[in-house]
Amino acid sequence: MPDQHDFGHFSVRLQQRQVLINGEPAALGSRAFEVLRVLLERRERVVPKDELMQLAWPGVVVEENNLTVQMTALRKLLGASTITTVPGRGYQFTPAVADSRSTHAEADTDTAPPLARPHLATRGRLLVAEDNRVNRLLLVRSLELLGHQVVAVDDGRKALEALRAQRFDLLLLDLGMPQMDGFEVLEAMARDPELRDVSVVVTSSVEAVDRIARCIELGADDYLHKPVDPVLLRARVASSLEKARLREQQRELVQRLTVAAAGHTRATDMPASQAERAEATVLAVKLRHAANANQLLSAADLVGWLDECHTLWRDAVANHGGVVFGDCGGTLLAIFGLASGSSTAPTKAQARLSATRAALDMAEMQDLFNAERLATGKAVAALASGIASGTLTAGSARSGLQSSGVCVGEPVDAALALAWQATVAPTDTEGGHQLWIDAATQSALIGRVATEKLTPTKFSSMNLHRAAVFAIKLGFEN
């Protein structure tokens, strides 16, 4: 299978995981690229939906609407006729595709050869060293959307350990970190023959000239001021990767092929999901008063904002053993309490406490994110969440950041209803957040998390979903 495929003014480069339009790189998410890769490699036939989802989401059970979202993104970028839906069968990549190795000689004279601008084609394996959790998650997300493979650590010692254990094309290094700060990392890299040639872009909220100069003297390639501007991030990462590529050529090493091979390593297929009926806890979370933002913000700004929020929320779900199974209309749905892989399911009380702590974690991260947005004059919003416990039917859970498939039952409906009602409730809590739970969940929190019972008289204008609804009191967790 050739690495490069050209059709019209599009060029797809599989090893670099990149789509070019008229020689310029186009923004495409990593999952959408996986779908495109599968269709390209099987372009001679129709690919059934089940096969496509298994190959694009290896080892993960996903809902069909996830595939629909990626197809929409691909058709928007490449054109509606590029991917044909064959009713009852699946999808097929339909335009005539010419392999670059055999068609360059026949190309029109006004068409630039695929390697005419190699610096725009560079995609790499990046290491992010950043101790601030919010900054780390958002930076990783931005880099992944540019097509890079990203690993993240939260202090300098871990950064050095990762650099010595794996090969990275670029290190994005925060200066102020615990254990070992950015300057110490640069000094250690300069002393290590195996690390001194790794490209480094320093990130810092301090823009002092002497600090920047010291970083450059210690071997850093570039400097980015925080909060990181996405345009500068893209340009400076691309420039640093290009310098690294040229150094690799000078040493006559073909490491790009090694990186590409590593990037295409896939986990072995997992067994098919088996539906189960179980006691579990469902968390629904959304932004409060998002309808107002929909009127004030452009579509691109609103979608970008929601995407960043959901990145933070998903991390909280994963950290507390939950599984995201829905993400629609700005509302994220997660389940707690199902067995994952070979592990046994947590107890009812553990699941309810984990869901609650995930919601509290989300509120804390949202406060930090809101502070950063306010500093740059951007819109902010508080959270509304609903947590409900009971019996539901769900596919087998897989991973904290991956979908577990279909999940239905009364707790799902209850959590959604509580989140919606919390959205329009009066703002009287720290940060404006409203975290509402049902009585079953509250029973597991006694003595651990402070709650307040809500009555119809407190919010007389609202019809509470249940007679026994409680609000979590922020800042009172034991």
C-alpha positions as CSV (number, residue, x, y, z in Angstrom):
1,M,0.0,0.0,0.0
2,P,1.6,3.3,-1.1
3,D,2.0,6.1,1.5
4,Q,0.7,8.9,-0.6
5,H,-2.6,9.2,-2.5
6,D,-3.6,12.2,-4.7
7,F,-7.0,13.1,-6.1
8,G,-7.8,16.5,-7.5
9,H,-6.2,19.2,-5.4
10,F,-6.1,16.8,-2.4
11,S,-3.2,14.7,-1.2
12,V,-3.3,12.2,1.7
13,R,-0.1,11.1,3.3
14,L,-0.6,8.1,5.6
15,Q,2.8,8.1,7.4
16,Q,2.6,11.8,8.3
17,R,-1.2,11.3,9.1
18,Q,-1.9,14.4,7.0
19,V,-4.3,15.8,4.4
20,L,-3.0,18.5,2.1
21,I,-5.2,20.9,0.0
22,N,-3.3,22.6,-2.7
23,G,-0.1,21.8,-0.8
24,E,-1.3,23.3,2.4
25,P,-2.1,21.1,5.5
26,A,-5.8,20.8,6.4
27,A,-7.1,20.5,9.9
28,L,-8.5,17.0,10.5
29,G,-9.0,15.2,13.8
30,S,-7.1,12.0,14.4
31,R,-10.2,9.8,14.5
32,A,-11.5,11.2,11.2
33,F,-8.1,10.5,9.7
34,E,-8.3,6.9,10.9
35,V,-11.6,6.5,9.1
36,L,-10.1,8.0,6.0
37,R,-7.1,5.7,6.2
38,V,-9.4,2.6,6.4
39,L,-11.4,3.7,3.4
40,L,-8.4,4.5,1.3
41,E,-6.7,1.1,2.1
42,R,-9.9,-0.7,1.1
43,R,-11.0,1.7,-1.7
44,E,-11.7,-1.2,-4.1
45,R,-14.7,-2.3,-2.1
46,V,-17.6,-1.2,0.1
47,V,-16.5,-1.2,3.8
48,P,-19.3,-2.3,6.2
49,K,-20.0,0.0,9.1
50,D,-19.1,-2.6,11.7
51,E,-15.8,-3.3,10.0
52,L,-15.0,0.4,9.6
53,M,-15.7,1.1,13.3
54,Q,-13.7,-1.9,14.5
55,L,-10.7,-0.8,12.4
56,A,-10.9,3.0,13.2
57,W,-11.7,2.4,16.9
58,P,-9.6,-0.8,17.6
59,G,-10.6,-2.5,20.8
60,V,-13.4,0.0,21.6
61,V,-17.1,-0.4,21.3
62,V,-18.6,2.8,19.9
63,E,-22.1,4.0,18.9
64,E,-22.8,4.5,15.2
65,N,-23.4,8.2,15.6
66,N,-19.6,8.5,16.3
67,L,-19.0,7.2,12.8
68,T,-21.6,9.6,11.4
69,V,-19.8,12.6,13.0
70,Q,-16.5,11.6,11.4
71,M,-18.1,11.0,8.0
72,T,-19.6,14.5,8.2
73,A,-16.2,16.0,8.9
74,L,-14.6,14.1,6.0
75,R,-17.3,15.0,3.5
76,K,-17.1,18.7,4.6
77,L,-13.4,18.7,4.0
78,L,-13.1,16.5,0.9
79,G,-16.5,17.0,-0.8
80,A,-19.8,15.2,-0.4
81,S,-19.2,12.9,-3.4
82,T,-15.8,11.7,-2.1
83,I,-17.3,9.0,0.2
84,T,-20.4,7.2,-1.0
85,T,-23.0,5.6,1.3
86,V,-24.2,2.3,0.0
87,P,-27.6,1.6,1.7
88,G,-27.5,-1.5,3.8
89,R,-23.9,-2.2,3.1
90,G,-21.5,0.6,4.2
91,Y,-19.2,3.2,2.8
92,Q,-16.8,3.4,-0.1
93,F,-14.1,5.9,-1.1
94,T,-15.1,6.8,-4.6
95,P,-12.8,9.4,-6.4
96,A,-10.1,8.1,-8.7
97,V,-6.9,7.9,-6.5
98,A,-3.5,8.1,-8.1
99,D,-0.5,6.8,-6.2
100,S,2.1,9.5,-6.1
101,R,5.0,7.2,-7.1
102,S,3.5,6.5,-10.6
103,T,1.8,9.8,-11.4
104,H,4.3,12.6,-10.6
105,A,5.8,12.4,-14.1
106,E,2.4,12.8,-15.7
107,A,1.3,15.7,-13.5
108,D,0.5,19.1,-15.0
109,T,3.3,21.6,-14.9
110,D,1.4,24.0,-12.6
111,T,1.0,21.3,-9.9
112,A,3.6,21.3,-7.2
113,P,5.3,18.0,-6.5
114,P,4.2,16.4,-3.2
115,L,7.6,17.1,-1.5
116,A,7.9,20.7,-2.7
117,R,7.1,22.0,0.8
118,P,8.3,19.4,3.3
119,H,8.1,21.7,6.3
120,L,4.4,21.9,6.0
121,A,4.1,18.1,5.9
122,T,6.0,17.4,9.1
123,R,4.0,15.6,11.8
124,G,5.7,14.2,14.8
125,R,5.7,12.5,18.1
126,L,5.7,15.2,20.8
127,L,6.2,15.2,24.6
128,V,4.5,17.9,26.7
129,A,5.9,18.7,30.2
130,E,3.4,20.9,32.0
131,D,2.4,20.8,35.7
132,N,-0.8,22.8,35.3
133,R,-3.5,20.2,34.6
134,V,-5.8,22.5,32.6
135,N,-3.0,23.9,30.5
136,R,-1.6,20.4,29.9
137,L,-4.9,19.0,28.7
138,L,-5.7,21.9,26.4
139,L,-2.2,21.9,24.9
140,V,-2.3,18.2,24.2
141,R,-5.7,18.6,22.6
142,S,-4.5,21.4,20.4
143,L,-1.4,19.4,19.3
144,E,-3.5,16.3,18.5
145,L,-5.9,18.4,16.4
146,L,-2.8,19.4,14.3
147,G,-2.2,15.7,13.7
148,H,0.6,15.0,16.2
149,Q,1.0,12.0,18.5
150,V,1.3,13.5,22.0
151,V,2.5,12.1,25.4
152,A,2.1,14.3,28.5
153,V,3.9,14.4,31.9
154,D,3.5,16.8,34.8
155,D,7.1,17.4,36.0
156,G,10.6,17.7,34.8
157,R,11.9,14.4,36.2
158,K,9.2,12.5,34.3
159,A,10.0,14.4,31.2
160,L,13.6,13.2,31.3
161,E,12.5,9.6,32.1
162,A,10.2,9.7,29.1
163,L,12.9,11.2,26.8
164,R,15.3,8.4,27.8
165,A,12.7,5.7,27.4
166,Q,11.1,6.7,24.1
167,R,11.9,8.6,20.9
168,F,10.3,12.1,20.6
169,D,10.7,14.6,17.8
170,L,9.9,17.6,20.0
171,L,9.6,18.6,23.7
172,L,7.2,21.4,24.8
173,L,8.6,22.4,28.2
174,D,7.1,24.5,30.9
175,L,9.7,26.4,33.0
176,G,7.9,26.4,36.3
177,M,7.4,22.8,37.5
178,P,7.9,20.8,40.7
179,Q,10.6,18.2,41.2
180,M,12.7,19.7,38.4
181,D,12.0,22.9,36.6
182,G,12.5,23.7,32.9
183,F,15.9,25.1,33.3
184,E,17.2,22.0,35.1
185,V,15.7,19.8,32.4
186,L,17.5,21.8,29.7
187,E,20.8,21.6,31.6
188,A,20.4,17.8,32.0
189,M,19.6,17.4,28.3
190,A,22.7,19.4,27.3
191,R,24.8,17.0,29.3
192,D,23.3,13.9,27.8
193,P,24.6,13.0,24.3
194,E,21.4,11.1,23.6
195,L,19.2,14.0,24.4
196,R,21.1,17.2,23.5
197,D,19.7,17.1,19.9
198,V,16.1,16.8,20.8
199,S,14.2,19.9,19.7
200,V,12.7,22.0,22.6
201,V,10.0,24.7,22.6
202,V,9.8,26.4,26.0
203,T,6.4,27.6,27.3
204,S,6.0,30.1,30.1
205,S,3.7,32.9,31.3
206,V,6.8,35.0,32.1
207,E,8.1,37.0,29.2
208,A,11.4,38.2,30.6
209,V,14.1,38.6,28.0
210,D,16.8,37.2,30.3
211,R,14.8,34.0,30.9
212,I,14.2,33.6,27.2
213,A,17.9,34.2,26.4
214,R,19.0,31.6,29.0
215,C,16.6,29.0,27.5
216,I,18.1,29.6,24.0
217,E,21.7,29.3,25.5
218,L,20.8,26.0,27.1
219,G,19.6,24.6,23.7
220,A,15.9,25.5,23.3
221,D,14.8,26.1,19.8
222,D,12.0,28.5,20.5
223,Y,9.8,30.1,23.1
224,L,6.0,30.4,23.5
225,H,4.2,32.7,25.9
226,K,1.2,31.4,27.8
227,P,-1.7,31.3,27.2
228,V,-0.4,29.8,24.0
229,D,-1.7,31.4,20.8
230,P,-2.9,28.5,18.5
231,V,-1.5,30.2,15.3
232,L,2.0,30.7,16.9
233,L,1.8,27.1,18.4
234,R,1.3,25.6,14.9
235,A,4.0,27.7,13.3
236,R,6.7,27.2,15.9
237,V,6.0,23.5,16.3
238,A,6.2,23.1,12.5
239,S,9.4,25.1,12.4
240,S,11.0,23.1,15.2
241,L,10.0,19.8,13.6
242,E,11.5,20.8,10.3
243,K,14.8,21.6,12.0
244,A,14.8,18.2,13.6
245,R,14.0,16.6,10.3
246,L,17.0,18.3,8.6
247,R,19.3,17.2,11.5
248,E,18.0,13.6,11.0
249,Q,18.9,13.8,7.3
250,Q,22.4,15.1,8.0
251,R,23.0,12.0,10.3
252,E,21.5,9.8,7.6
253,L,19.0,8.2,9.9
254,V,15.7,7.0,8.6
255,Q,13.8,7.5,11.9
256,R,10.7,8.8,10.3
257,L,9.9,5.3,9.1
258,T,10.4,4.0,12.6
259,V,8.0,6.7,14.0
260,A,5.4,5.9,11.3
261,A,5.6,2.2,12.1
262,A,5.2,2.8,15.8
263,G,2.3,5.2,15.1
264,H,0.4,2.4,13.3
265,T,0.8,-0.2,16.0
266,R,-2.6,-1.3,17.1
267,A,-3.7,-3.1,20.2
268,T,-5.2,-6.6,19.6
269,D,-8.9,-6.8,19.1
270,M,-10.9,-7.1,22.3
271,P,-13.9,-9.5,22.6
272,A,-17.3,-8.3,21.4
273,S,-19.3,-6.3,23.9
274,Q,-21.9,-8.2,25.9
275,A,-24.9,-6.3,27.1
276,E,-25.5,-6.4,30.9
277,R,-28.1,-5.1,33.3
278,A,-26.5,-3.7,36.4
279,E,-26.7,-1.2,39.2
280,A,-24.8,1.9,38.2
281,T,-24.5,5.6,38.5
282,V,-25.0,8.1,35.6
283,L,-23.5,11.6,35.5
284,A,-24.8,14.2,33.1
285,V,-22.9,17.5,32.8
286,K,-23.3,20.6,30.7
287,L,-22.6,24.4,30.7
288,R,-25.2,26.6,32.4
289,H,-26.9,29.2,30.3
290,A,-25.2,27.9,27.1
291,A,-28.2,29.2,25.1
292,N,-27.0,32.7,25.8
293,A,-23.5,31.9,24.5
294,N,-25.1,30.4,21.4
295,Q,-26.5,33.8,20.6
296,L,-23.4,35.8,21.4
297,L,-20.6,33.6,20.0
298,S,-19.7,32.5,16.5
299,A,-20.3,28.9,15.6
300,A,-16.5,28.2,15.5
301,D,-15.9,29.9,18.9
302,L,-18.8,28.1,20.6
303,V,-17.8,24.6,19.2
304,G,-14.1,25.3,20.2
305,W,-15.1,26.3,23.7
306,L,-17.4,23.2,24.2
307,D,-14.6,21.0,22.8
308,E,-12.1,22.3,25.4
309,C,-14.6,21.9,28.2
310,H,-15.4,18.4,27.2
311,T,-11.7,17.6,27.1
312,L,-11.4,18.6,30.8
313,W,-14.6,16.8,31.8
314,R,-13.5,13.5,30.1
315,D,-10.3,13.6,32.0
316,A,-12.2,13.9,35.3
317,V,-14.4,10.9,34.3
318,A,-11.3,8.8,33.5
319,N,-9.5,9.7,36.8
320,H,-12.5,8.5,38.8
321,G,-13.0,5.2,37.0
322,G,-16.0,6.2,34.8
323,V,-16.7,5.7,31.1
324,V,-18.1,8.3,28.7
325,F,-21.0,6.9,26.7
326,G,-22.6,10.0,25.3
327,D,-21.7,13.4,24.1
328,C,-24.6,15.2,22.4
329,G,-26.1,18.7,22.4
330,G,-23.3,20.0,24.7
331,T,-24.1,17.4,27.4
332,L,-21.6,14.8,28.4
333,L,-22.9,11.5,29.8
334,A,-20.7,9.1,31.9
335,I,-21.4,5.9,33.7
336,F,-19.8,4.7,36.9
337,G,-20.0,1.2,38.5
338,L,-19.6,-1.2,35.6
339,A,-16.8,-3.8,35.4
340,S,-14.0,-2.7,33.0
341,G,-11.9,-5.4,31.3
342,S,-10.8,-8.0,33.8
343,S,-11.5,-5.8,36.9
344,T,-14.5,-6.4,39.1
345,A,-17.3,-3.8,39.3
346,P,-17.1,-1.3,42.2
347,T,-19.8,-1.4,44.9
348,K,-22.8,0.8,44.6
349,A,-21.4,3.2,47.2
350,Q,-18.1,3.4,45.4
351,A,-19.7,4.1,42.1
352,R,-21.9,6.9,43.5
353,L,-19.0,8.5,45.4
354,S,-16.8,8.3,42.3
355,A,-19.4,10.0,40.1
356,T,-19.8,12.7,42.7
357,R,-16.0,13.3,43.0
358,A,-15.8,13.4,39.2
359,A,-18.4,16.2,39.2
360,L,-16.5,18.1,41.9
361,D,-13.3,17.7,40.0
362,M,-15.0,19.1,36.8
363,A,-16.2,22.1,38.8
364,E,-12.7,22.8,40.1
365,M,-11.2,22.5,36.6
366,Q,-13.9,24.7,35.1
367,D,-13.1,27.4,37.6
368,L,-9.5,27.3,36.6
369,F,-10.4,27.3,32.9
370,N,-12.9,30.2,33.4
371,A,-10.2,32.3,35.1
372,E,-7.9,31.8,32.1
373,R,-10.7,32.8,29.7
374,L,-11.7,35.8,31.7
375,A,-8.1,37.0,31.6
376,T,-8.3,37.1,27.8
377,G,-11.8,38.6,27.6
378,K,-13.6,35.4,26.6
379,A,-17.0,34.1,27.7
380,V,-17.2,31.8,30.7
381,A,-19.9,29.6,32.2
382,A,-20.6,27.5,35.3
383,L,-21.5,23.8,35.3
384,A,-24.8,22.1,35.7
385,S,-24.7,18.4,36.5
386,G,-27.2,15.7,37.4
387,I,-26.3,12.4,39.1
388,A,-28.7,9.5,39.4
389,S,-28.3,5.8,40.4
390,G,-30.3,2.7,39.7
391,T,-30.6,-0.2,37.3
392,L,-29.7,0.2,33.7
393,T,-28.7,-1.8,30.6
394,A,-25.3,-1.1,29.0
395,G,-22.6,-2.5,26.8
396,S,-19.4,-3.8,28.6
397,A,-17.2,-0.9,29.7
398,R,-13.8,-0.5,28.2
399,S,-11.8,2.6,29.1
400,G,-12.3,5.9,31.0
401,L,-12.0,8.0,27.8
402,Q,-13.8,5.7,25.4
403,S,-17.4,5.1,24.7
404,S,-19.0,2.0,26.2
405,G,-21.8,1.7,23.7
406,V,-25.5,1.9,24.2
407,C,-26.7,2.7,27.7
408,V,-30.4,2.9,28.6
409,G,-32.5,3.0,31.8
410,E,-34.2,5.3,34.3
411,P,-30.9,6.7,35.8
412,V,-30.0,8.0,32.3
413,D,-33.2,9.9,32.0
414,A,-33.1,11.1,35.6
415,A,-29.5,12.4,35.3
416,L,-30.4,14.3,32.1
417,A,-33.5,15.8,33.8
418,L,-31.5,16.8,36.9
419,A,-28.8,18.4,34.8
420,W,-31.4,20.4,32.7
421,Q,-33.2,21.6,35.9
422,A,-29.8,22.6,37.5
423,T,-29.1,24.6,34.3
424,V,-31.9,27.0,34.9
425,A,-31.8,27.1,38.7
426,P,-30.8,30.3,40.5
427,T,-27.1,30.9,41.0
428,D,-26.3,30.8,44.7
429,T,-23.3,28.5,44.8
430,E,-19.5,28.9,44.7
431,G,-18.6,29.5,41.0
432,G,-22.2,29.4,40.0
433,H,-22.1,25.6,39.7
434,Q,-25.2,23.5,40.4
435,L,-24.5,19.8,41.1
436,W,-27.7,17.9,41.7
437,I,-28.1,14.3,42.8
438,D,-31.0,11.9,43.5
439,A,-31.7,10.3,46.8
440,A,-30.0,7.0,45.9
441,T,-26.8,8.7,45.2
442,Q,-27.0,11.0,48.3
443,S,-27.3,7.9,50.6
444,A,-23.7,7.0,49.7
445,L,-22.4,10.4,50.4
446,I,-23.4,10.8,54.1
447,G,-20.4,11.8,56.1
448,R,-18.3,12.2,53.0
449,V,-19.8,15.0,50.9
450,A,-22.1,17.7,52.2
451,T,-25.4,18.0,50.5
452,E,-28.6,20.0,50.9
453,K,-32.1,18.7,50.2
454,L,-34.0,20.7,47.6
455,T,-37.7,21.2,48.1
456,P,-40.3,22.6,45.7
457,T,-40.6,25.6,48.0
458,K,-37.0,26.6,47.5
459,F,-37.3,26.8,43.7
460,S,-41.0,27.5,43.5
461,S,-40.9,28.2,39.8
462,M,-39.4,24.8,39.0
463,N,-41.0,21.3,38.8
464,L,-38.3,19.1,40.4
465,H,-37.7,15.8,38.6
466,R,-38.1,13.9,41.9
467,A,-39.5,14.6,45.3
468,A,-36.1,13.8,46.9
469,V,-33.4,15.9,45.1
470,F,-30.2,17.1,46.7
471,A,-27.6,19.7,45.8
472,I,-23.9,19.1,46.5
473,K,-22.5,21.9,48.7
474,L,-19.2,22.8,47.1
475,G,-16.1,23.0,49.3
476,F,-17.4,20.6,51.9
477,E,-16.0,17.2,50.8
478,N,-14.5,15.1,53.6
